[in-house]
Amino acid sequence: MASARHGTDRTKGADPIADGKAGAITELMLEVARCFFRIRALGQKTGLITSWGGGAFGFMRSLALLGPLTVPQIAQMRPTSRQRMQRLADELAAEGLVEFIDNPKHRRSKLVQLTRTGAARHSELNAQLLAIASTMGVALDEADIRKTTEIVRQLSDDVKVRSERLS
């Protein structure tokens, strides 16, 4: 009899442990996707994500943590195109949050860095994100949250490797 919840079909001799794990991973991936879309909607309402979907906070966070980077370097850190990151960089520059500076390692590829206004805005957004996060998951303990984060990170890395193989 097939298990609709986990996709196990014991009538065809499938390994119920492997199928159970595959079903569990499938459920996890779908739940992460659903969570992502909810996070994105919340981010758009709070200004953490631009209205057209660009990750302004994530872009600025990368610069705050790593210092000046080129647009291609930022794009490589994300599953997105260089063109999309260029659009976001241009939008943030128009708002005075980032600026383009000379790159001593490459004459044509400018570095992007936070302006003072951008650093202050990043700090505000980070505080806002922490305030939102502090009210979430009250029934969960920190160890479970950290373990879940590590599991999602491992699955994300696996997906990245598989995706790169297909490129």
DSSP file (Angstrom, degrees, kcal/mol; ACC not computed):
  #  RESIDUE AA STRUCTURE BP1 BP2  ACC     N-H-->O    O-->H-N    N-H-->O    O-->H-N    TCO  KAPPA ALPHA  PHI   PSI    X-CA   Y-CA   Z-CA
    1    1 A M              0   0    0      0, 0.0     9,-0.8     0, 0.0     2,-0.2   0.000 360.0 360.0 360.0 135.6    0.0    0.0    0.0
    2    2 A A  E     -A    9   0A   0      7,-0.2     2,-0.8     8,-0.1     7,-0.2  -0.537 360.0-135.2 -81.6 142.2    1.4    3.4   -0.9
    3    3 A S  E  >> -A    8   0A   0      5,-3.0     4,-1.9    -2,-0.2     5,-0.7  -0.878  11.8-163.5 -95.3 111.1    1.8    6.1    1.6
    4    4 A A  T  45S+     0   0    0     -2,-0.8    -1,-0.2     1,-0.2     5,-0.0   0.821  86.8  57.1 -64.1 -30.9    0.5    9.3    0.2
    5    5 A R  T  45S+     0   0    0      1,-0.2    -1,-0.2    -3,-0.1    22,-0.1   0.900 123.8  18.3 -70.1 -40.8    2.3   11.4    2.8
    6    6 A H  T  45S-     0   0    0     -3,-0.2    17,-0.2     2,-0.1    -2,-0.2   0.394  99.4-117.9-115.2   2.6    5.8   10.1    2.0
    7    7 A G  T  <5 +     0   0    0     -4,-1.9     2,-0.4     1,-0.2    -3,-0.2   0.676  56.2 158.2  72.6  16.3    5.4    8.6   -1.5
    8    8 A T  E   < -A    3   0A   0     -5,-0.7    -5,-3.0     1,-0.0     2,-0.5  -0.615  21.6-172.2 -78.6 128.5    6.3    5.1   -0.3
    9    9 A D  E > > +A    2   0A   0     -2,-0.4     5,-1.3    -7,-0.2     3,-1.1  -0.846   9.6 174.4-122.6  92.9    5.1    2.4   -2.6
   10   10 A R  G > 5S+     0   0    0     -9,-0.8     3,-1.1    -2,-0.5    -1,-0.1   0.664  72.1  71.9 -74.9 -15.7    5.7   -0.9   -0.9
   11   11 A T  G 3 5S+     0   0    0      1,-0.2    -1,-0.2     2,-0.1    -9,-0.0   0.729  99.0  48.5 -72.2 -19.4    3.9   -2.9   -3.6
   12   12 A K  G < 5S-     0   0    0     -3,-1.1    -1,-0.2     2,-0.0    -2,-0.2   0.274 119.2-107.3-103.1   9.9    6.8   -2.2   -6.0
   13   13 A G  T < 5 +     0   0    0     -3,-1.1    -3,-0.2     1,-0.2    -2,-0.1   0.672  60.1 163.4  78.4  17.8    9.5   -3.2   -3.6
   14   14 A A      < -     0   0    0     -5,-1.3    -1,-0.2     1,-0.1     3,-0.0  -0.382  49.8-102.0 -69.2 148.4   10.8    0.3   -2.9
   15   15 A D     >  -     0   0    0      1,-0.2     4,-3.0    -2,-0.1     5,-0.3  -0.608  28.7-155.4 -71.8 112.6   13.0    0.7    0.2
   16   16 A P  H  > S+     0   0    0      0, 0.0     4,-2.0     0, 0.0    -1,-0.2   0.805  91.8  52.6 -64.6 -28.2   10.6    2.3    2.8
   17   17 A I  H  > S+     0   0    0      2,-0.2     4,-2.4     3,-0.2     5,-0.2   0.954 113.8  41.6 -70.7 -48.6   13.6    3.8    4.7
   18   18 A A  H  > S+     0   0    0      1,-0.2     4,-2.8     2,-0.2     5,-0.2   0.926 117.6  47.6 -62.7 -44.5   15.0    5.5    1.6
   19   19 A D  H  X S+     0   0    0     -4,-3.0     4,-2.6     1,-0.2    -1,-0.2   0.873 110.7  52.5 -65.5 -36.3   11.5    6.5    0.4
   20   20 A G  H  X S+     0   0    0     -4,-2.0     4,-2.3    -5,-0.3    -1,-0.2   0.910 111.7  45.8 -63.7 -42.1   10.7    7.8    3.9
   21   21 A K  H  X S+     0   0    0     -4,-2.4     4,-2.8     2,-0.2     5,-0.2   0.924 112.7  50.1 -67.0 -44.0   13.8   10.0    3.9
   22   22 A A  H  X S+     0   0    0     -4,-2.8     4,-2.5     1,-0.2    -2,-0.2   0.909 112.0  48.5 -60.6 -41.5   13.1   11.2    0.4
   23   23 A G  H  X S+     0   0    0     -4,-2.6     4,-2.6   -17,-0.2    -1,-0.2   0.903 111.1  50.0 -63.8 -41.1    9.6   12.1    1.4
   24   24 A A  H  X S+     0   0    0     -4,-2.3     4,-2.4     2,-0.2    -2,-0.2   0.904 111.7  47.8 -65.5 -40.9   10.8   13.9    4.5
   25   25 A I  H  X S+     0   0    0     -4,-2.8     4,-2.9     2,-0.2     5,-0.2   0.907 111.0  52.0 -65.9 -40.9   13.4   15.9    2.4
   26   26 A T  H  X S+     0   0    0     -4,-2.5     4,-2.5    -5,-0.2    -2,-0.2   0.939 110.6  47.4 -59.4 -47.3   10.7   16.7   -0.1
   27   27 A E  H  X S+     0   0    0     -4,-2.6     4,-2.4     1,-0.2    -2,-0.2   0.908 112.2  50.4 -60.1 -42.3    8.4   18.0    2.7
   28   28 A L  H  X S+     0   0    0     -4,-2.4     4,-2.8     2,-0.2    -2,-0.2   0.934 110.4  48.9 -62.3 -46.5   11.3   20.0    4.2
   29   29 A M  H  X S+     0   0    0     -4,-2.9     4,-2.3     1,-0.2    -2,-0.2   0.917 113.1  47.2 -60.5 -43.6   12.1   21.6    0.8
   30   30 A L  H  X S+     0   0    0     -4,-2.5     4,-2.4    -5,-0.2    -1,-0.2   0.893 112.9  49.0 -65.7 -38.7    8.5   22.5    0.2
   31   31 A E  H  X S+     0   0    0     -4,-2.4     4,-2.6    -5,-0.2    -2,-0.2   0.891 110.5  50.4 -67.8 -39.5    8.1   23.9    3.7
   32   32 A V  H  X S+     0   0    0     -4,-2.8     4,-2.8     2,-0.2    -2,-0.2   0.915 110.8  50.1 -63.5 -42.3   11.3   26.0    3.3
   33   33 A A  H  X S+     0   0    0     -4,-2.3     4,-2.2     2,-0.2    -2,-0.2   0.929 111.5  47.7 -61.4 -45.8   10.0   27.3    0.0
   34   34 A R  H  X S+     0   0    0     -4,-2.4     4,-1.8     1,-0.2    -2,-0.2   0.919 112.8  48.9 -61.3 -43.4    6.7   28.3    1.6
   35   35 A C  H  X S+     0   0    0     -4,-2.6     4,-2.8     1,-0.2    -2,-0.2   0.908 108.0  55.3 -61.8 -43.1    8.5   29.9    4.5
   36   36 A F  H  X S+     0   0    0     -4,-2.8     4,-3.0     1,-0.2    -2,-0.2   0.930 107.3  48.6 -56.1 -48.1   10.7   31.8    2.0
   37   37 A F  H  X S+     0   0    0     -4,-2.2     4,-2.0     1,-0.2    -1,-0.2   0.865 112.5  48.5 -64.7 -34.9    7.7   33.3    0.3
   38   38 A R  H  X S+     0   0    0     -4,-1.8     4,-2.3     2,-0.2    -1,-0.2   0.900 112.0  49.0 -68.7 -40.3    6.2   34.4    3.6
   39   39 A I  H  X S+     0   0    0     -4,-2.8     4,-3.1     2,-0.2    -2,-0.2   0.921 110.4  51.6 -63.3 -43.4    9.6   35.9    4.7
   40   40 A R  H  X S+     0   0    0     -4,-3.0     4,-2.3     2,-0.2    -2,-0.2   0.914 109.7  48.9 -60.8 -43.1    9.8   37.7    1.3
   41   41 A A  H  X S+     0   0    0     -4,-2.0     4,-1.8     2,-0.2    -1,-0.2   0.919 114.0  46.0 -63.3 -43.1    6.3   39.2    1.8
   42   42 A L  H  X S+     0   0    0     -4,-2.3     4,-1.8     1,-0.2     6,-0.2   0.907 111.4  53.2 -64.2 -41.5    7.1   40.3    5.3
   43   43 A G  H  X>S+     0   0    0     -4,-3.1     6,-1.8     1,-0.2     5,-1.3   0.878 107.9  49.9 -61.8 -38.8   10.4   41.7    4.1
   44   44 A Q  H  <5S+     0   0    0     -4,-2.3     3,-0.2     4,-0.2    -1,-0.2   0.882 111.0  49.6 -67.3 -37.5    8.7   43.8    1.4
   45   45 A K  H  <5S+     0   0    0     -4,-1.8    -2,-0.2     1,-0.2    -1,-0.2   0.810 117.5  40.2 -70.1 -29.1    6.2   45.1    4.0
   46   46 A T  H  <5S-     0   0    0     -4,-1.8    -1,-0.2    -5,-0.1    -2,-0.2   0.499 113.2-111.6 -99.7  -4.6    9.0   46.1    6.4
   47   47 A G  T  <5S+     0   0    0     -4,-1.0    -3,-0.2     2,-0.3    -4,-0.1   0.467  87.0 116.0  88.8   1.4   11.5   47.4    3.8
   48   48 A L  S   <S+     0   0    0     -5,-1.3     9,-1.7    -6,-0.2     2,-0.4   0.744  82.4  37.1 -72.5 -22.0   14.0   44.6    4.3
   49   49 A I  S    S-     0   0    0     -6,-1.8    -2,-0.3     7,-0.2     6,-0.2  -0.992  95.2-112.8-129.4 136.6   13.3   43.6    0.7
   50   50 A T    >   -     0   0    0      4,-2.3     3,-2.0    -2,-0.4    -6,-0.1  -0.229  32.5-107.3 -66.2 159.8   12.7   46.1   -2.2
   51   51 A S  T 3  S+     0   0    0      1,-0.3    -1,-0.1     2,-0.1    -7,-0.1   0.788 119.2  53.8 -61.3 -29.4    9.3   46.1   -3.7
   52   52 A W  T 3  S-     0   0    0      2,-0.1    -1,-0.3    -8,-0.0    -2,-0.1   0.409 125.2 -99.1 -88.9   4.2   10.5   44.4   -6.9
   53   53 A G  S <  S+     0   0    0     -3,-2.0    -2,-0.1     1,-0.3     2,-0.1   0.324  73.8 142.7 104.3  -8.2   12.0   41.6   -4.9
   54   54 A G        -     0   0    0      1,-0.1    -4,-2.3    -5,-0.1     2,-1.5  -0.384  56.1-121.4 -67.2 146.2   15.7   42.5   -4.7
   55   55 A G     >  +     0   0    0     -6,-0.2     4,-2.7     1,-0.2     5,-0.2  -0.571  41.1 165.7 -90.1  74.3   17.3   41.7   -1.4
   56   56 A A  H  > S+     0   0    0     -2,-1.5     4,-2.6     1,-0.2     5,-0.2   0.909  77.8  48.6 -56.5 -44.5   18.5   45.2   -0.4
   57   57 A F  H  > S+     0   0    0     -9,-1.7     4,-2.8    -3,-0.2    -1,-0.2   0.940 112.7  46.9 -63.3 -47.1   19.2   44.0    3.2
   58   58 A G  H  > S+     0   0    0    -10,-0.3     4,-2.1     2,-0.2    -1,-0.2   0.882 112.4  50.7 -62.2 -38.9   21.2   41.0    2.0
   59   59 A F  H  X S+     0   0    0     -4,-2.7     4,-1.7     2,-0.2    -1,-0.2   0.948 114.5  42.7 -62.2 -50.0   23.2   43.0   -0.4
   60   60 A M  H  X S+     0   0    0     -4,-2.6     4,-2.6    -5,-0.2    -2,-0.2   0.857 110.7  57.1 -66.7 -34.5   24.0   45.6    2.2
   61   61 A R  H  X S+     0   0    0     -4,-2.8     4,-2.5    -5,-0.2     5,-0.3   0.909 104.1  52.6 -62.6 -41.8   24.7   42.8    4.8
   62   62 A S  H  X S+     0   0    0     -4,-2.1     4,-2.8     1,-0.2     5,-0.3   0.924 112.3  45.1 -58.7 -44.7   27.3   41.3    2.4
   63   63 A L  H  X S+     0   0    0     -4,-1.7     4,-1.9     1,-0.2    -2,-0.2   0.877 112.4  51.4 -67.6 -37.3   29.1   44.7    2.1
   64   64 A A  H  < S+     0   0    0     -4,-2.6    -2,-0.2     1,-0.2    -1,-0.2   0.886 119.2  36.2 -66.3 -38.1   28.9   45.3    5.9
   65   65 A L  H  < S+     0   0    0     -4,-2.5    -2,-0.2    -5,-0.2    -1,-0.2   0.861 131.8  25.7 -82.4 -37.4   30.4   41.9    6.7
   66   66 A L  H  < S-     0   0    0     -4,-2.8    -3,-0.2     1,-0.3    -2,-0.2   0.549  97.8-131.9-108.6 -10.5   32.9   41.5    3.9
   67   67 A G     <  -     0   0    0     -4,-1.9    -1,-0.3    -5,-0.3    -2,-0.1  -0.377  63.7  -0.9  84.1-170.7   33.7   45.1    2.9
   68   68 A P  S    S+     0   0    0      0, 0.0     2,-0.3     0, 0.0    45,-0.2  -0.224  71.3 173.4 -57.3 137.8   33.8   46.4   -0.7
   69   69 A L  E     -B  112   0B   0     43,-1.8    43,-3.4    34,-0.0     2,-0.2  -0.933  32.0-109.4-138.9 159.3   32.9   43.8   -3.4
   70   70 A T  E  >  -B  111   0B   0     -2,-0.3     4,-2.1    41,-0.2     5,-0.2  -0.550  33.7-113.0 -83.4 159.1   32.3   43.8   -7.1
   71   71 A V  H  > S+     0   0    0     39,-0.5     4,-2.6     1,-0.2     5,-0.2   0.917 118.5  53.2 -58.9 -43.9   28.8   43.2   -8.4
   72   72 A P  H  > S+     0   0    0      0, 0.0     4,-2.2     0, 0.0    -1,-0.2   0.887 107.3  52.0 -60.1 -36.6   30.0   39.8   -9.9
   73   73 A Q  H  > S+     0   0    0      2,-0.2     4,-1.0     1,-0.2    -2,-0.2   0.916 110.8  47.2 -64.1 -41.5   31.3   38.8   -6.6
   74   74 A I  H >< S+     0   0    0     -4,-2.1     3,-0.6     1,-0.2     4,-0.4   0.916 111.3  51.4 -65.4 -42.2   28.0   39.6   -4.9
   75   75 A A  H ><>S+     0   0    0     -4,-2.6     3,-1.4     1,-0.2     5,-0.8   0.874 104.0  57.9 -62.9 -37.3   26.1   37.7   -7.6
   76   76 A Q  H 3<5S+     0   0    0     -4,-2.2    -1,-0.2     1,-0.3    -2,-0.2   0.779 100.8  57.5 -64.5 -25.5   28.3   34.6   -7.1
   77   77 A M  T <<5S+     0   0    0     -4,-1.0    -1,-0.3    -3,-0.6    -2,-0.2   0.596 110.2  49.5 -78.9 -10.0   27.3   34.5   -3.5
   78   78 A R  T < 5S-     0   0    0     -3,-1.4     2,-2.0    -4,-0.4     0, 0.0  -0.869  91.2-109.7-127.8 157.3   23.6   34.3   -4.5
   79   79 A P  T   5S+     0   0    0      0, 0.0     2,-0.3     0, 0.0    -3,-0.1  -0.437  87.8  92.4 -82.8  66.7   21.6   32.2   -6.8
   80   80 A T  S   <S-     0   0    0     -2,-2.0    -2,-0.2    -5,-0.8     2,-0.1  -0.924  77.3 -89.0-150.4 172.1   21.0   35.1   -9.1
   81   81 A S     >  -     0   0    0     -2,-0.3     4,-1.8     1,-0.1     5,-0.2  -0.453  27.3-122.3 -87.7 158.9   22.4   36.9  -12.1
   82   82 A R  H  > S+     0   0    0      1,-0.2     4,-2.4     2,-0.2     5,-0.2   0.873 114.1  58.0 -63.1 -36.8   25.1   39.6  -12.3
   83   83 A Q  H  > S+     0   0    0      1,-0.2     4,-2.3     2,-0.2    -1,-0.2   0.895 104.8  49.5 -61.7 -40.8   22.5   41.8  -14.1
   84   84 A R  H  > S+     0   0    0      1,-0.2     4,-2.0     2,-0.2    -1,-0.2   0.907 112.6  47.0 -66.0 -40.7   20.0   41.5  -11.2
   85   85 A M  H  X S+     0   0    0     -4,-1.8     4,-2.8     2,-0.2    -2,-0.2   0.846 109.7  54.3 -69.7 -32.7   22.7   42.4   -8.7
   86   86 A Q  H  X S+     0   0    0     -4,-2.4     4,-2.8     2,-0.2    -2,-0.2   0.917 107.4  50.7 -64.3 -42.1   23.8   45.3  -10.9
   87   87 A R  H  X S+     0   0    0     -4,-2.3     4,-2.3     2,-0.2    -2,-0.2   0.917 112.4  46.4 -60.3 -43.6   20.2   46.6  -10.9
   88   88 A L  H  X S+     0   0    0     -4,-2.0     4,-2.8     2,-0.2     5,-0.2   0.913 111.8  50.8 -66.5 -42.3   20.1   46.4   -7.1
   89   89 A A  H  X S+     0   0    0     -4,-2.8     4,-2.4     1,-0.2    -2,-0.2   0.919 111.6  48.3 -60.4 -43.6   23.5   48.1   -6.8
   90   90 A D  H  X S+     0   0    0     -4,-2.8     4,-2.3     2,-0.2    -1,-0.2   0.899 111.8  49.6 -63.9 -40.5   22.3   50.9   -9.1
   91   91 A E  H  X S+     0   0    0     -4,-2.3     4,-1.2     2,-0.2    -2,-0.2   0.929 113.0  46.0 -63.7 -45.2   19.0   51.3   -7.1
   92   92 A L  H  <>S+     0   0    0     -4,-2.8     5,-2.8     1,-0.2     6,-0.8   0.859 111.9  52.2 -67.2 -34.7   20.9   51.4   -3.8
   93   93 A A  H ><5S+     0   0    0     -4,-2.4     3,-1.5     4,-0.2    -1,-0.2   0.901 105.7  54.3 -66.4 -40.4   23.4   53.9   -5.3
   94   94 A A  H 3<5S+     0   0    0     -4,-2.3    -1,-0.2     1,-0.3    -2,-0.2   0.805 108.7  49.8 -62.5 -28.7   20.5   56.1   -6.4
   95   95 A E  T 3<5S-     0   0    0     -4,-1.2    -1,-0.3    -5,-0.1    -2,-0.2   0.451 117.9-115.6 -87.8  -1.5   19.3   56.1   -2.8
   96   96 A G  T < 5S+     0   0    0     -3,-1.5    22,-0.4     2,-0.2    21,-0.3   0.699  85.1 116.3  77.1  19.4   22.7   57.0   -1.5
   97   97 A L  S   <S+     0   0    0     -5,-2.8    18,-2.2    20,-0.2     2,-0.3   0.747  77.9  20.5 -93.3 -26.6   23.2   53.7    0.3
   98   98 A V  E     -C  114   0B   0     -6,-0.8     2,-0.3    16,-0.3    16,-0.2  -0.915  66.4-157.8-134.1 163.4   26.1   52.4   -1.7
   99   99 A E  E     -C  113   0B   0     14,-2.5    14,-2.4    -2,-0.3     2,-0.5  -0.978  19.3-121.5-140.0 155.0   28.8   53.9   -3.9
  100  100 A F  E     -C  112   0B   0     -2,-0.3     2,-0.3    12,-0.2    12,-0.2  -0.832  34.3-179.2 -97.1 130.4   31.0   52.6   -6.6
  101  101 A I  E     -C  111   0B   0     10,-2.7    10,-2.7    -2,-0.5    -2,-0.0  -0.870  35.9 -81.2-127.3 161.3   34.7   53.1   -6.0
  102  102 A D        -     0   0    0     -2,-0.3     5,-0.1     8,-0.2     8,-0.1  -0.297  37.2-139.6 -61.5 143.7   37.8   52.2   -8.0
  103  103 A N    >   -     0   0    0      3,-0.5     3,-1.1     4,-0.2     6,-0.1  -0.926   5.1-158.7-107.2 112.1   39.0   48.7   -7.9
  104  104 A P  T 3  S+     0   0    0      0, 0.0     3,-0.1     0, 0.0    -1,-0.1   0.724  93.5  50.5 -64.5 -18.6   42.8   48.4   -7.6
  105  105 A K  T 3  S+     0   0    0      1,-0.3     2,-0.3     4,-0.1    -3,-0.0   0.598 121.3  25.7 -92.8 -12.7   42.7   44.8   -8.9
  106  106 A H    <   -     0   0    0     -3,-1.1    -3,-0.5     3,-0.2    -1,-0.3  -0.889  60.8-156.4-156.8 117.4   40.5   45.5  -12.0
  107  107 A R  S    S+     0   0    0     -2,-0.3    -4,-0.2     1,-0.2    -1,-0.1   0.851  95.0  37.8 -66.8 -35.2   40.2   48.8  -13.9
  108  108 A R  S    S+     0   0    0      1,-0.1     2,-0.9    -6,-0.1    -1,-0.2   0.737 102.6  72.0 -92.4 -22.5   36.7   48.1  -15.4
  109  109 A S  S    S-     0   0    0     -6,-0.1    -3,-0.2   -39,-0.0    -1,-0.1  -0.796  74.7-154.2-100.1  99.8   35.0   46.3  -12.5
  110  110 A K        -     0   0    0     -2,-0.9   -39,-0.5    -8,-0.1     2,-0.3  -0.236  13.3-119.5 -67.4 156.5   34.3   48.9   -9.8
  111  111 A L  E     -BC  70 101B   0    -10,-2.7   -10,-2.7   -41,-0.2     2,-0.5  -0.718  19.4-141.0 -91.7 149.7   33.9   47.9   -6.2
  112  112 A V  E     +BC  69 100B   0    -43,-3.4   -43,-1.8    -2,-0.3     2,-0.3  -0.944  26.2 172.5-110.5 132.2   30.6   48.6   -4.3
  113  113 A Q  E     - C   0  99B   0    -14,-2.4   -14,-2.5    -2,-0.5     2,-0.1  -0.969  35.3-100.1-137.0 155.7   30.8   49.8   -0.7
  114  114 A L  E     - C   0  98B   0     -2,-0.3   -16,-0.3   -16,-0.2     2,-0.1  -0.456  32.2-139.2 -68.6 142.2   28.3   51.1    1.8
  115  115 A T     >  -     0   0    0    -18,-2.2     4,-2.9    -2,-0.1     5,-0.2  -0.432  34.2 -98.6 -85.0 174.1   28.1   54.8    2.3
  116  116 A R  H  > S+     0   0    0      1,-0.2     4,-2.3     2,-0.2     5,-0.2   0.916 130.4  49.6 -59.7 -41.0   27.7   56.2    5.8
  117  117 A T  H  > S+     0   0    0    -21,-0.3     4,-2.6     1,-0.2    -1,-0.2   0.908 111.1  49.6 -62.4 -41.7   24.0   56.5    5.1
  118  118 A G  H  > S+     0   0    0    -22,-0.4     4,-2.9     2,-0.2    -2,-0.2   0.896 109.6  50.2 -64.9 -41.6   24.0   52.9    3.9
  119  119 A A  H  X S+     0   0    0     -4,-2.9     4,-2.2     2,-0.2    -1,-0.2   0.903 112.7  47.4 -63.5 -40.4   25.8   51.6    6.9
  120  120 A A  H  X S+     0   0    0     -4,-2.3     4,-2.2    -5,-0.2    -2,-0.2   0.914 112.8  48.7 -66.4 -42.0   23.3   53.4    9.2
  121  121 A R  H  X S+     0   0    0     -4,-2.6     4,-2.9     2,-0.2     5,-0.2   0.908 110.0  52.0 -64.3 -41.7   20.4   52.0    7.1
  122  122 A H  H  X S+     0   0    0     -4,-2.9     4,-2.9     1,-0.2    -1,-0.2   0.925 109.4  49.9 -59.7 -44.3   21.9   48.5    7.3
  123  123 A S  H  X S+     0   0    0     -4,-2.2     4,-2.3     2,-0.2    -2,-0.2   0.904 111.6  48.7 -60.8 -41.7   22.1   48.9   11.1
  124  124 A E  H  X S+     0   0    0     -4,-2.2     4,-2.3     2,-0.2    -2,-0.2   0.937 113.6  45.8 -62.4 -47.3   18.5   50.0   11.3
  125  125 A L  H  X S+     0   0    0     -4,-2.9     4,-2.8     2,-0.2    -2,-0.2   0.890 111.9  52.0 -64.8 -39.2   17.3   47.1    9.1
  126  126 A N  H  X S+     0   0    0     -4,-2.9     4,-2.6    -5,-0.2    -1,-0.2   0.919 110.6  47.9 -62.7 -43.5   19.4   44.6   11.1
  127  127 A A  H  X S+     0   0    0     -4,-2.3     4,-2.2     2,-0.2    -2,-0.2   0.895 112.0  50.6 -63.0 -39.7   17.9   45.9   14.4
  128  128 A Q  H  X S+     0   0    0     -4,-2.3     4,-2.2     2,-0.2    -2,-0.2   0.916 110.7  48.4 -64.2 -43.5   14.4   45.7   12.8
  129  129 A L  H  X S+     0   0    0     -4,-2.8     4,-3.0     1,-0.2    -2,-0.2   0.920 111.8  49.2 -63.3 -44.0   15.1   42.1   11.7
  130  130 A L  H  X S+     0   0    0     -4,-2.6     4,-2.2     2,-0.2    -1,-0.2   0.880 109.6  52.5 -63.0 -37.6   16.3   41.1   15.1
  131  131 A A  H  X S+     0   0    0     -4,-2.2     4,-0.5     2,-0.2    -1,-0.2   0.916 112.7  44.3 -64.2 -42.7   13.2   42.7   16.7
  132  132 A I  H >< S+     0   0    0     -4,-2.2     3,-1.3     1,-0.2     4,-0.3   0.944 114.7  49.2 -64.5 -47.4   11.0   40.7   14.4
  133  133 A A  H >< S+     0   0    0     -4,-3.0     3,-1.4     1,-0.3    -2,-0.2   0.824 101.1  64.1 -63.4 -32.0   13.0   37.5   15.0
  134  134 A S  H 3< S+     0   0    0     -4,-2.2    -1,-0.3     1,-0.3    -2,-0.2   0.713 104.4  47.1 -67.4 -18.0   13.0   38.0   18.8
  135  135 A T  T << S+     0   0    0     -3,-1.3     3,-0.3    -4,-0.5    -1,-0.3   0.422 100.3  86.4-100.9   0.1    9.2   37.5   18.8
  136  136 A M  S <  S+     0   0    0     -3,-1.4     4,-0.1    -4,-0.3    -3,-0.0  -0.629  85.2  16.9-100.3 158.4    9.2   34.4   16.6
  137  137 A G    >   +     0   0    0     -2,-0.2     3,-2.0     1,-0.1    -1,-0.2   0.820  64.6 162.3  58.9  37.0    9.5   30.8   17.5
  138  138 A V  T 3  S+     0   0    0     -3,-0.3    -1,-0.1     1,-0.3    -2,-0.1   0.778  73.1  53.9 -61.9 -25.5    8.8   31.2   21.2
  139  139 A A  T 3  S+     0   0    0      2,-0.1     2,-0.3     0, 0.0    -1,-0.3   0.517  97.5  82.7 -85.7  -4.1    8.1   27.5   21.6
  140  140 A L  S <  S-     0   0    0     -3,-2.0     2,-0.2    -4,-0.1     3,-0.0  -0.743  73.5-134.1-101.4 146.8   11.4   26.5   20.1
  141  141 A D     >  -     0   0    0     -2,-0.3     4,-1.9     1,-0.1     3,-0.3  -0.661  25.5-112.0 -96.6 160.7   14.7   26.4   21.9
  142  142 A E  H  > S+     0   0    0     -2,-0.2     4,-2.7     1,-0.2     5,-0.2   0.853 114.3  56.2 -58.9 -39.3   17.9   27.9   20.5
  143  143 A A  H  > S+     0   0    0      1,-0.2     4,-2.3     2,-0.2    -1,-0.2   0.913 108.2  47.7 -62.1 -42.8   19.6   24.5   20.1
  144  144 A D  H  > S+     0   0    0     -3,-0.3     4,-2.4     2,-0.2    -1,-0.2   0.901 112.3  49.9 -64.2 -40.1   16.8   23.2   17.9
  145  145 A I  H  X S+     0   0    0     -4,-1.9     4,-2.4     2,-0.2    -2,-0.2   0.925 112.1  47.2 -64.8 -44.5   16.8   26.5   15.8
  146  146 A R  H  X S+     0   0    0     -4,-2.7     4,-2.1     2,-0.2    -2,-0.2   0.886 112.4  49.8 -65.5 -38.6   20.6   26.2   15.3
  147  147 A K  H  X S+     0   0    0     -4,-2.3     4,-2.3    -5,-0.2    -2,-0.2   0.909 111.2  49.2 -65.7 -42.2   20.4   22.5   14.3
  148  148 A T  H  X S+     0   0    0     -4,-2.4     4,-2.7     2,-0.2     5,-0.2   0.908 109.1  52.9 -62.9 -42.4   17.6   23.3   11.8
  149  149 A T  H  X S+     0   0    0     -4,-2.4     4,-2.4     1,-0.2    -1,-0.2   0.914 109.7  48.4 -58.6 -44.2   19.7   26.1   10.4
  150  150 A E  H  X S+     0   0    0     -4,-2.1     4,-2.4     2,-0.2    -1,-0.2   0.895 111.3  49.8 -65.5 -40.3   22.6   23.7    9.9
  151  151 A I  H  X S+     0   0    0     -4,-2.3     4,-2.4     2,-0.2    -2,-0.2   0.936 112.6  46.4 -63.5 -46.4   20.4   21.1    8.2
  152  152 A V  H  X S+     0   0    0     -4,-2.7     4,-2.6     1,-0.2    -2,-0.2   0.894 111.6  52.8 -64.0 -39.0   18.9   23.7    5.9
  153  153 A R  H  X S+     0   0    0     -4,-2.4     4,-2.5    -5,-0.2    -1,-0.2   0.917 109.5  48.7 -61.4 -44.0   22.4   25.0    5.1
  154  154 A Q  H  X S+     0   0    0     -4,-2.4     4,-2.1     2,-0.2    -2,-0.2   0.921 113.0  46.7 -63.5 -43.7   23.6   21.5    4.2
  155  155 A L  H  X S+     0   0    0     -4,-2.4     4,-2.5     2,-0.2    -1,-0.2   0.898 111.4  52.3 -64.6 -39.4   20.6   20.9    2.0
  156  156 A S  H  X S+     0   0    0     -4,-2.6     4,-2.4     2,-0.2    -2,-0.2   0.914 109.0  49.6 -62.1 -43.5   21.2   24.3    0.4
  157  157 A D  H  X S+     0   0    0     -4,-2.5     4,-2.3     2,-0.2    -1,-0.2   0.893 110.4  51.2 -61.9 -40.1   24.9   23.5   -0.3
  158  158 A D  H  X S+     0   0    0     -4,-2.1     4,-2.3     1,-0.2    -2,-0.2   0.921 110.4  48.3 -62.7 -44.8   23.8   20.2   -1.8
  159  159 A V  H  X S+     0   0    0     -4,-2.5     4,-2.6     1,-0.2    -2,-0.2   0.900 110.1  52.9 -63.0 -40.5   21.3   21.9   -4.1
  160  160 A K  H  X S+     0   0    0     -4,-2.4     4,-2.5     2,-0.2    -2,-0.2   0.932 109.7  47.6 -61.1 -46.6   24.0   24.5   -5.1
  161  161 A V  H  X S+     0   0    0     -4,-2.3     4,-1.7     1,-0.2    -1,-0.2   0.920 113.4  48.0 -61.2 -44.4   26.4   21.7   -6.1
  162  162 A R  H  X S+     0   0    0     -4,-2.3     4,-1.1     1,-0.2    -1,-0.2   0.896 112.0  50.0 -63.7 -40.3   23.7   19.9   -8.1
  163  163 A S  H  X S+     0   0    0     -4,-2.6     4,-0.6     1,-0.2     3,-0.4   0.898 108.3  52.2 -65.2 -41.5   22.7   23.1   -9.8
  164  164 A E  H >< S+     0   0    0     -4,-2.5     3,-0.8     1,-0.2    -1,-0.2   0.847 104.4  57.2 -65.0 -33.6   26.3   23.9  -10.8
  165  165 A R  H 3< S+     0   0    0     -4,-1.7    -1,-0.2     1,-0.2    -2,-0.2   0.822 105.6  51.2 -64.6 -30.4   26.7   20.5  -12.3
  166  166 A L  H 3<        0   0    0     -4,-1.1    -1,-0.2    -3,-0.4    -2,-0.2   0.577 360.0 360.0 -83.6 -10.3   23.7   21.2  -14.6
  167  167 A S    <<        0   0    0     -3,-0.8    -1,-0.2    -4,-0.6    -2,-0.1   0.476 360.0 360.0 -79.4 360.0   25.2   24.5  -15.8
